[in-house]
Amino acid sequence: MPIDKAINPAPDGGILVIAEEAPEMPDVEIVIDDEGGAVVEIGESEAEEVDFYANLAEVVDPDELGRIALDVSAMFEADKG
């Protein structure tokens, strides 16, 4: 089915192009071991050594904790029904 007109035409009747900056690509490091395997590291290591029995709520970013709480709450409500 042919399209007669654009849904959202540009104001001058031309083509509207929205350019976004390409996101910065993280550094990638590939280390090949003697057995033929490989370890791929993407980006800088931001991992912090945390005790296995540590309280994760004190370590995880508050924004991430909020997202986790919303996800768990939504899944709980969906299962409750």
Buried (B, 14 or more C-beta within 10 A) or exposed (E): EEEEEEEEEEEEEEEEEEEEEEEEEEEEEEEEEEEEEEEEEEEEEEEEEEEEEEEEEEEEEEEEEEEEEEEEEEEEEEEEE
